[in-house]
Amino acid sequence: MAKVKTKFMCQQCGYESPKWFGMCPGCKQWNTMEEEIVESNKSFKRSTTIKGGASPQPIKEVEIGAYKRYDTQISELNRVLGGGLVKGSLTLISGEPGIGKSTLILQAGSAIANMHGTTLYVSGEESEEQIKMRAERLNTLGDKLYIVSETNINNIEKFIDDLKPMFLIVDSVQTLFKEELSAAPGSVSQVKESVNNLMRIGKSRNIPIFLVAHVTKQGELAGPRVLEHMVDTVLHFEGERTQEFRILRALKNRFGTTSEIGVFEMRQEGLVEVSNPSAIFLETLTQKAEGSVVVGTVEGTRPLLVEIQALVTNSNAGFPRRTTIGVDANRLNLVIAVLEKKVGLPLSNQDIYINVVGGLKLEGTSGDLGIAMAIFSSVRGIPITSGEIIAIGEVSLTGEIRPVTHMEKLIKEAEKMGFKSCIVPSKTKEKVDKNSQMKLIRVTTLREALDLLLH
């Protein structure tokens, strides 16, 4: 009996070795090396990504045409994609189990099928009956929406040849396999070759493709890192399964910006778009509470108002806890250090808990002032009238309050939501005063801003 040859391959970076390593020499990650069978008897030729026949040409002579996009009938998804789904593009969507990935792509697939033509939904994890049950609940049944449960990439290509779909959905990419390869589905070689085949199909036939991907325990995209480099767009669902709201964010987008977000609400009938996220995030706002402050942030072109809550308690351990949800931990530590050094607030023996209501993760520095005010309010037991005042500004290491980008947009959003006054940095441009009907309270230092709470 012939001896079976094996090799070890890193499931993150694809590093190959004849022996096992605890830590991959390529990406320095632990416990990512897995054993795979090497079949030397079979001759296997990797498929090309795009049709051959191309030749080099001067860049000035390359003809550029506008990307043709499909309207998914989901404006929040269109916003994140950059205006719609580009023909021939390969889009990867990831997120925690149960977050709503399959729900979103089924809703988008049904809309595209009704408007543009045949859509093929390929599932490697659910049967046709299960998909139909979900489609009935979501009211996404359509004559041009086809479903099939298949994981063999060669069979999937045959279905594409027969149906000639306008849109293809694969759920999920980790279940696909090519029978010429001996590796198990989900391995580096199988994922790379399967995606390579789908890329060739999509680019050569001008078919947009949606791929669903698993995530690891750390919330990162599962599978080899090269997978993210191969696709055109990477979307990620954020939020907790126990919460109603979901945030869709683009981590990579060759056809648009990566700064836009889409906000959805999970209901019985599926994912529902949230056109005014500020109103949703402030829906449960307590008008007067200790440690609660409203701040402004900008996601792409969209200004958002969210509530930051802080709770400060005496620490019973040697090392006080710093727990954050929706705020960068390093940013919180910076604000705490400024409060201790420049304001004299004793926090070295206090546990501090920070939460952004609604599940949104704050990006940038526009929430610094609000975080500092919320902590100060909780320590001193001073309630803040959250429904009337909003704080916008960056806290520097010198204790100075500095302006942030899109100040005018944030102030207009606060005015639209009914806020009466706004604490802003003193260096904010004068034109903001002329264009706003709100009362702008200008402060130079963090101490000045906190003194406002004492009066």
N, C-alpha and C positions, 0 to 999 in steps of 0.2 A: 504494500500500500504506500503510495507516494506521500511524502511528508508535506503537510500544508505549511506554506510560507506565510508569515505574518509580519506586520510592521506596526509601529506606534505613531499615531498622528494627533497633533494638538487640535482640539475642537474649536479653539479660538483663532489661531493664526495659520493653521495648516502645516506647521513644522513637522517633518517626518524624521523618524529615527528607527534603527533596527532594535533598540532597547528602550525600556520604559524609564522615564524621568519623573520624579515627584514634582519638580518645577520645570516648566517648558523653557528650554534655552532661548527660544525665539521671542515670546511675549512676556516671559517671567511670571506667568500665572501658575498657580498650584492646582494639581489634580485635574489637568485638562487633557492629558495624554491618554488615548484609548487605542486598544488593539484592533487592527483591521486585517482581513485576509488579503493576501496578494496572489492573484491568479495569473500565472505566467503562460498558461496554456491558451488562454483566449486572447485574440488580437483585438484590441480596442482602439478606435480612433476617435479622439475627441471632436465634437461637433464645432463648427465655426460659429462665431457670434453673429456676424452679418455676412451677407452674400459677398463673394469675392468679385474681382474684376475692377476694383478701384485703382486709380493711379494718382500720384501726387500732382497737385495743381497749385498755382499761386493763390494765396489767400484772398487777394483782391478780386479774383475771378470767381470765387465761390458764390453761388446764388443763394440768397437768403429769402425765405418765405415766412410769413407769419404762421406761428404754430396754430393748427386747427384744434379747437377744444370742444369737448362735449360738456353740455350743461347737465350737472347731476341732479338738478332741481332741489339741491340742498345748499342754500346760500353760504352757510357756515363752512361746509366742506369746500365749496368753490373758492372761498376766501383764502383758506389755508393752502390750497393747490395753486393759487395764483390766478384764478379766474376760470377754472374748470379743468377737466381731465384732458390732457394732451394726447392726441392720437399717437400710437406707437410707443408710449411711455410705459415704464415699469415702476410701479408704486408699491412700496413695502409698508405695511401698517402693523404696529405692535402694541402691546399693552397687557396688563394683568388679566388672568382668566376671569371671564364674566364682566369685563369692563364695558363691552358693547361693540367689539370689533366686527363680529359676524353680523350683528344687527345693522350697523352702519353700511357695510358693503352690500348687504341684501337690499336695503332701502335704495342705495345708489344704483345697484344693478337693475332693480325693477323700474326705476325712473328712466334710465338710459334705454332699457328694452322697449318701453312704451313710446319713447320719443324718436329713437334712432334705429332700432332694429334688434336683431337677435343677440341675446346675452347668454353666455354659458357660465354656470356656477359649478365648479369642480370642488368636491369636498372629499378630503381624505380622513375625516374624523367623524362625520355624521352620515347617516343613511338618507336616502331620498325622502323617506317618510318623515324623518325628524326635521329636515329642511322645510318641507311643505307645512308641517305643523307651525313652525315659527313664522313662515310666510303668511299663513292665514291669520295669525295673531297680529302681525304687523300690517295686514292688508296690502301685501305686495305681490299678490298673485297676478300673473300676466301671461298672455298667449305666447309672447316671444321670449320668455324667461325659461331657459332650459337648465336642468340640474342633473348631475351625475355623481355617483360616489366612485372614485377611481384614484389610484396613487401611482400607477405606471405611466411615466412620462411619454412613452411611445404610444400607448393607447389614447392618452389625452390629445396627442398631436393628430391622431386619426379622427377623433371627434371634431377637432377644429377644422380639419380638411373637409369633413362632411357638412358641418353646420355653417362654416364661414361666419363666425360671430363678429359683431361690432365691438364687443367688450367681453373680457375674460376675467373671471375671479377664481383664485386658487386658495383654498383654505384647508390645510396650511402648508407652507413650503417645506417644513420639516418632515412631512409624511411622504413626500415624493421620492421615487427611486427610478433608476435606469437599470434595466435587467442585465445589461452588459457588464455592469460593475458588481463586484461581489460584496462591497461594503454594505452595512445596514442603513436603512433609511434614517436620515437625520445626521449622518456622518458628514465630515467635511467634503469628501470627494463626491458623495451623492448630492449634497445641497448645491455645490458649485456647478456640477454638470447639469442638474435639473434646471437651475436658474439660467445657465448658459443657453440651454435649449429654448426656454421660454423667451429669453431676450431675442434670440434669433427669430422666433416666430412673430413676436410683437413688432420688431423693427422692420422685418421684411414684408409683413402683411399689414402694417399700419394699424395694429390692434392694441389698444390700451389694456394693460394687465394690472390687476390688483392682487398682491400676494399678502397673505396673513402670516405673521411670524410669531413664534413663541418668545417668551422672555425668561430670564434666569431668576433665581431667588433675589438677586440684588436689583431686579427691575430693568436690567440691561437686555439688549437684543440677543437672543440665543443664537448659537451657530457661529460659523467663522466670520471674522471681521470683514473679510473680503466681500461678503454678501452686501454690506452697506455701500461698498464702493461700486458694485456692479449695477445697482438699481439707480433710477433717475431721482426718485423721491422717497424719503423715509418719513412716515408719519407715526406719531406716538400718542396714545391715549393716556391722560393723567386723571387722577381722581380715585376715590375709594368706592368699592362696590356697595358699601352701606350708605353712601351719600347719593343724592339725586343728580348732582351736576358732574359733567365730564368736560375735560379740556382736551381739545385736539390740537397738537402742536407739530409743526414741520421741523425735523432735525436736519433735513437736507432737501433741497429743491433746485433742480437744474433749470426750471422754467419759471421761477418766481422767488419771492423773498422767504426767509425762514423765520421772520419776526412776527408773522400773523398767527393768531390763535382762533379756534372755533369753539364756541360754548354750546353745550347741549344739556338737556335735562332728560333723564331716563324715566320713562313712564311705561304703563302697561302696553300702550300701542307702539312703543319703540322710542327711538331718540328724537326728541323734539328740539328744534332750534331755539336758542335764546337770543333774540335780537337786541335786547337792552340788558346786558350783563350787570351793569351797575345797580339797576333796580332789583335784580334777583339777589345779588350778593348783599345788598343792604336791606333786604326784605324783613329780616329778623333783628334789625338793629335796635338795641336798647337805647332809649333817648338819653338817659342819665345813669351811667354806671362807672364804677371804678375800673381802671385799666383797660378802657375801651376807647379807641381812637379811629377815625376814618382817615385813610390816606389815599393818594392817587398814584396810579401807575399807568404806563402806556405799553400795550402789546401790539407791535406793528404800527398800524395807523389808528388803533382804537384806544381811546382813553377809558380807564376803568377805575371805579371807586370801590374799595374794599374795607372791611372792618378788621383792625388788628386788636387782639385781646392779649393782655399780659396778666400773669398771676405771679406774685412774689411772696414766698413763705420762708420761714426760718428753716435752715438746713440742720438735720440731725446727724449728717454724715460728715466725714472729714473733708470731702470734696463736694462742694455744692453742685447741683444738677443744672444744666443748661439745655432745656428741651425745646425744640422748635418744630413747627409744622407750617410749611409754606414760606419760611424765611431761611436764608442761608446762615448756617451756624457761625461761620467766620464773621459775617456781617454783624450778627448779634453780639459776638464777643468784642468787636470793635466799639460798638455803641456802649456796651457795659463799661469798657475801659475808660471811655471819655466821661461817662457819668461819674465814675469814681474819682478820676484825676481832676477834671475841670469843674465839676459841680459839687464834689464832696459827698456824693451819695454812697453810703456804706452797703456794698453788695457782695463782699467777699464771703459772707456767711449766710447767703440767701439763695434758695432754689428759685430759678426763674423759668417760667413756662410761657412760650409765645405761640399764638395760633392765628392763622389767617382764615377767617370765616368763609366757608364756601368751597374750600379745597384748592384755591388758586395759589400757585407758587410765584412769589414776588421776584421779579427780575430787576436789576439795576439798584439805584440808591435812593429813589424818590420816597421810600418808606422809612428812611432812617429817623427823621424827626418824629414821626408817628410812633415808632418803636420806643424811642427814648421817653416820649410823653406818656405812653401807656405804662411803662415800667415805673416812672416817677409817680404817676397817679395811683398805682397799686401799692407802692411802698408807703406813701403818705396818706392813703385812704381818701383821696380827693376825687369825687366823681366829675366826669367830663360830659358836657352836653353834646353827645356824639351827633345828634341830628341837626345841630346848628353850626358846628365848627369843623374844619378839615385842616390837616397839617401836611404840607408838601415841602420837602427839602432834604439835602444830603448833609450828614454830620461828618465834619472833617476831624482829623486827629488833634487839631488845635482847639476844638470846641466851637469852631465857626460853622454857621449854617450857610451852605452854598446852594446856588440854583441848580436845577436839573433841566433836562431837555423837555420840550413840549409843555412848558409851564402854562402857556395860554390855553392849550387844549384841555388840560386838566382843570383849570379854573372855570372854563366854560361848561365842562361836564358837571362840576360841583354846583354851578349856578343853575343848571338845568334840573338837577336833582333836589333843589330847594334849600341848599346850604346858604346861611346868611353871612358867614365870615370865613376867611382862610388865612392861616399863618404861613407866610412865605418868607424866603430870604430877602434881606434888605437890598441885595444886588440884582433882584429881579428887574427886568427891563421896564421902563416907565410906560411903554405903550400898553402893557397889560392892564394898568390902572384905567386907561382911557377906554379900553374895550370891555371892561367888566363893570357890572352893577353891584358886585359883591364888595363887602368891606375887607380890604386886604391889610392884615396886620404884619408889618415888616419887622423882622428880628435879625440881629447880626450874629449873636452867639446862642448856644444852647441854653445857657443860664437865663438869658432874656426870655426865651420861649417858655421855659419852665416857670419863671416868675409870673407869667400870665395866669397859670393855674392857681396861684396862691391868692389872687385878688378876686 
